Amino acid sequence: MWMYLGLLAALFLGLHNLCKKHAVQGNEVFPVLLGTILSGFLLLLPFFIGSIYFPEYTKEIGFYITPIPWETHGFIFIKSMIMAASWVLAYQALKHLPITIVAPIRSAGPFFTFIGAILIYKEQPNFLQWIGFFLIIFSVILYSKIGKKEGINFKRNKWVFAIIGATFLGASSGLYDKFLIQSLELNPQTLQFWFCWYTVLILLVILSITWFPNAAKRKAFKFRWTIVAVGFLLQTADYFYFKALQDPDALIMLLSAIKRSQLIIAVVIGGIVFKEKNKRKKLVPLAGIMIGVFLILYASNS
């Protein structure tokens, strides 16, 4: 069951990536990021209020936000700092790189998670899972070759380093999620609500220095409906992902790989919507990534 929840998370992440590309075009990254996280927070706020005044009802519908100790708040704040840094880097890269380049580099995330899962959680892959992971990494290398044809030098372009840094931080957060969900026994909506709250606070501090005092930047900002959509889609994806992690049999390294199936939406539909180059050539390494994901799913069910 947890694998199918992972596929649902991938579906909403793919749609989230498309909306994110539209939301950041011509906009400062920080206010867009604040808008998306704030939208997600407002989506969850009724459940928090309901958990205080109507606890039985929110428990009945499965969205009760549980009271947590201050120590647990500290652990969630750490996740907020990790992901705030990851998103800032990713949004900046997304503004300057094609989505069909950004999305595949992000697909290297499962490799970092894979190594961490073996070293930290002692998860044991089988032979086909090894093949699947390395096929994904090889396919990402192919994408880098295609990217050079679009004038993107992967050794000198700082936005490439930004997306690599974002990918590493995102993978670290994924490993941390397993600790929060399984060791601290947080339910998805509790983790999501407080994570959004602390991330909003972090971004407000950044914006108070870099954006709010600058009238020209504020006037240049363009609100788009996709800013709200990104927030809603991200929280929906995270909910299914965290529900999958609640299963004690769930392997974080496999979930991380399954989520890469979002590339179907990001590369195929994104390439059409944003009219990016070399779409057909990018389908070759995309196929490699998808075969890698299939091998992981097949090996896990066999």
C-alpha positions, 0 to 999 in steps of 0.5 A: 500500500505504501508504494501506491501512496508514493505514486500518488505523491509523485503525481501531485509533485509533478503538477506542483513542479509545473505550477512552480515554473510558472509561479517564479517566472519574472518574480523574486524567489523569496516572496513566491516561496513565502506565498506557496508555504503560506498557502499550504499553512492556510490549507491546514489551519482549519484542521488545527483549529478543529483539533482544538475545538472539535477534536472528536470530529477531526479524529473521525475524519483522520486530520487531527493535529496532535499536541506535541512537546517543545522538544519535538517542535525543535526537531520540526524546526530543524526540518524547516531550516533544511527545506527552506535552504533547499527550496531557496536554491531550487527556486533560484535554479528553476528561474534560470534553467529549463524545467527539463534540466532541473527535474532530472537533476533533482532525480538524483535525490534518491541516490543520496537517500539510498546511501543514507538509508543504507548507512543510517537505517540499515536498509538492504537493497536487492540486486534489481534495486541496485540496478534500478538506482544506478540506471537512474543516476546514469540517466541523469548524466545523459541529461547533463549532456543534453543540457550542454546543447542548450548552452548550459555548462554543467561545470561552470553554471552556478545554477547547476550547483544550486540545484545540486545543493538543493537536491542534497538538502532535499535528500537529507530532509527525506532521511530525516522524515523517516525519523520524524514519522517513525521514531517520533510517531508524528502523524502527517498533518501534525508534521505538515502544519508545524513545518509550514508554520516554522518555514513561514517564520524563517522566510519572513525573517529573510524577506524582512531583510531582502524584500519588504524594505525594497519598494521597487521589488515589491511593486515588481512582484506579480501574484499568480494563481499558481503560487497558491496552487503550488502550496496546495499541491505540495501539501497534498503530495507530502500528505500521501508521502508521509502516510506511506512513511507511517507504514513500518515496512516502508523503505525510504530509499524506495519511496524516494525513487518512486517519487521520481515518476513525477518526471513524466509530468515535468518533462513531457507536459512541461516541455510542451507547455514551456516550449523547451528544447530537445524534448525528444532527446530528453525522452531517452534518459527519461525512459532510463529513469522510469525503467529504474523506478520500474525495476525497484517496484518489481524487485520489491513486489517479487 
